[in-house]
Amino acid sequence: MNRPIPTRLLVDALVREDGVVDAGELYDVAALLGMTDQQVRLCLKRLVAEGRFAHEGRGRKAVITALADPGHPSGALAPDAEHVRYAYRQDAGLEPWSGTWHLFGFAVPESRRSARDELRETLVHLGAAPLPGGMYVAANAIGDLVEARARHLDVHDALSVLTTRDLRVGGTDDPRRLAASLWPLDEIAERHRALAALARRAAARIAAGEVVTGAERTTLTVEIAAEFDRALTPDPLLPPELLPRPWPGAEARRLARECWAALEALPPAPGESDAPLRLFRLYDDPGGPA
């Protein structure tokens, strides 16, 4: 039995290139997935409260706009889309590891606890792992993103940033062994295996002609997207040089991408529009899903 699809994932999936979500389309697709209008309204209310979206108007005529992340140096509408693009660039061999570790430390007073917690959450979200003594380490060059968040939180003066090619934790200095000790690689790999298994089942259904109606296509597309989201959240996207072999991440993402392309290429059922629903438009570039 498939796990429930988060309503907020559907909202993210329908963000257009201009950052706007078509409210009518949102409610229509939500209904296809068995979501009620009330679920959608409550989800939008939470997203607005979190500062992720602006919402003007009511119902199907509302204007729903994704807001730029003030802690992201480019002001990107969807930092998660950047995360996905980076994963596909790694899979294509376009992001080789330089051998450099990126370390972060901060001393934010108790009076600024919320800012301290938010900075810590940012580090973890960007793939950093805690080290003994209160520092954090990442294999990818996330310094600009961390510093942008620290400035936004007004704690930049409390942040220390350094790089090294000579990291030792306890008696371990081998990069691959360090990665295995610092990040929960078994859990991350298992989530990717679940994505790959779902994508294979979906591909078999498509090949067998079982996915015919627009509702079936939409449901399967978003189900794969939900599992994709679980696999990559959180995933530090460690460089392949630091991961065990075989690593299921690249294969799972390839299978998901192929399924999305196959679903979009299916002909419409009799009486249905020939304009397929396009999800995750913000991923549509050479580094993102097809």
Helices and strands as residue ranges (DSSP letters): H 7-13, E 20-22, H 23-32, H 37-49, E 53-56, G 59-61, E 63-66, H 79-91, E 101-106, G 110-112, H 113-125, E 129-130, E 136-138, H 143-152, G 156-158, E 159-164, H 175-182, H 185-207, H 214-232, G 240-242, H 249-265, G 281-283
